[in-house]
């Protein structure tokens, strides 16, 4: 990402009432952990007065929520250097009700970090405000110059490091979070695991290897996947490389995943599944049904990869229903099925070790 990779410092996450929605997944990732930013608080009037970690998953993280930027500045001793747009807004564009929030943030000499598809530096009002208050708008989804992009050339075929892709049946299903949990679990068991990020939240969390897949011109996606994997293998020399998936193999609004398997020469998959979700995310009115998980595993096999385990996203259902489904699916598939948010991913360690040793 060039100069943007040097960005780090204290930050406030702006969610504007959307903290607990599926669109707040960038905020969720940053609340759970980031090596790039020190998170001082969250701006969300709906949940003001509470701790962001407790709102997210019941775990106190000392990240207070405030109703406004003025309240945050009055309530903490350190002024943040950055204000991060912590949500994926519909259509990737900035709604009008967000404009005033960002203007107030910049008026307090706080830079904006923007992960939306819409480049805010192209907005005349916001750009003029940034210049007036001597702050920066960082559009992280701005594609690199063409001379910094790469075509696929086969170098990844020389990478001997075992690679596992954490793919999902759909968008907003927990791929990055599951991938992060697996990396942390592996590192806790003396497996030097690195994670390849493929979205804006991974960049914001400070992972050193990766790229923004949906901000990359299509002709270069395969080459950027390859380059991230080759760079990671050569520079970090890890025992295992994990790759964050995007969207789903058969999501008609943005099918994705085959590039990771084919261009990355990936042979292992952990599949994230939301068993109580009937339709693809935000495609309910169109009637686009999600495939059966068994059918998705069969499709992954046709790409030459083995599904090692399934991770479940409860998607708002009560815990007993999810536990019952977990037990039934594990018996049906004859493979580990875990609930990452509720029980962690330690149960995946044996199958990951077997995969790394070529025993699966």
C-alpha positions, 0 to 999 in steps of 0.5 A, a space after each residue: 500500500 506504499 505510504 499508507 503502510 506507515 500510518 499508525 497511531 491513536 484512533 477513534 472508530 466512527 459507527 454512527 449507530 451501526 456498531 452492532 449491525 453486520 455492516 459494522 464488521 470493520 469496527 468489530 475487527 478493530 475492537 477485537 485487536 489492531 497492531 496499526 492503531 491504538 483505539 481510544 473510543 467509538 462514536 455511536 449514539 445508540 450505544 453511548 455510555 457502554 464499553 465497545 467490547 461488552 457491546 460486541 461480545 460481552 468482553 470488556 476491552 476498555 474502549 468507551 462509546 461516546 455519542 459524538 466527537 465532542 463528547 469523546 474529546 471531553 471524556 478522554 485525556 488523549 486526542 486521537 490522531 485518526 477517525 476511522 469509518 468503521 462500517 461498510 455502508 450500503 453501496 460503498 458510498 457516504 450517506 449525507 448524514 455522515 458528512 457532518 460527522 466527518 467535518 466535525 472530526 476534521 475540524 478537531 484536527 483529526 485525520 480520516 481513514 476511509 475504507 469505503 469504495 467512494 474516495 473521499 478525497 474526490 469530494 470537494 467539500 471534504 477535501 477543502 475541509 481537510 486542507 483548511 484544518 491541515 489534516 489528511 483523508 486516507 482512502 485506503 481502497 484507492 488502487 495502487 498505480 499500475 506500475 506497482 501491480 503484478 501479473 501472475 507468473 507462477 512463482 507461487 508454485 515454488 512456495 512450499 509453505 502449507 497454505 489454508 484459505 478461510 473461505 465463507 459461504 457468504 459475505 459478512 460471515 466471519 472469515 477474517 475473525 475466524 482467520 485471526 483466531 486461527 492464527 492466534 491459536 496456532 501461534 499459541 501452540 508454537 506454529 509460526 502462522 502468518 495471515 494474508 489480509 484481503 480486505 480493508 479491515 485486515 489492513 487497518 489491523 496492521 497485517 504486514 502481508 496482503 492487499 485489498 482484493 476488491 480495490 484491485 483491477 481484475 487483471 491483477 488480482 491473481 498476481 497480487 494474491 501470488 505476490 502476497 504469498 511469495 513475499 510472506 513465505 520469503 520474508 517471514 518464513 512461516 510454518 503456515 500461511 492463512 489467507 482471509 477469504 472474501 465474499 463467497 464462491 457463489 455469491 452472485 453479487 460478487 463471487 470470490 474465492 476461486 482466485 485464492 484457491 487457484 492463483 494461490 495454489 491453496 490446498 486446504 480450506 476452513 469454511 465459514 458457514 451461517 446455518 440459519 441464513 437462508 439467502 445471500 447477504 442483502 439479496 433476500 428480496 431477490 431470492 438468492 438462496 445459499 447453497 447447502 454446505 455439503 454442496 459448497 464443500 464438493 465445489 471446493 474439492 473441484 478446485 483441487 482443495 480439501 475442506 478441513 473443517 467448518 466454522 459456524 456463525 450463529 447469525 443471531 440464533 439462540 445458542 442451543 440451536 447452534 450447538 445442536 446444529 454443530 453436533 449434527 453437522 460434525 456427525 454428517 461431515 465427519 470433520 471438526 465443526 467449531 463455533 469460533 466466537 463462543 468456544 474458540 478454535 482450539 479444536 482445529 489444531 489436530 487437523 491443521 497439524 495433520 494438514 501441515 504434515 501432509 496427512 489429510 
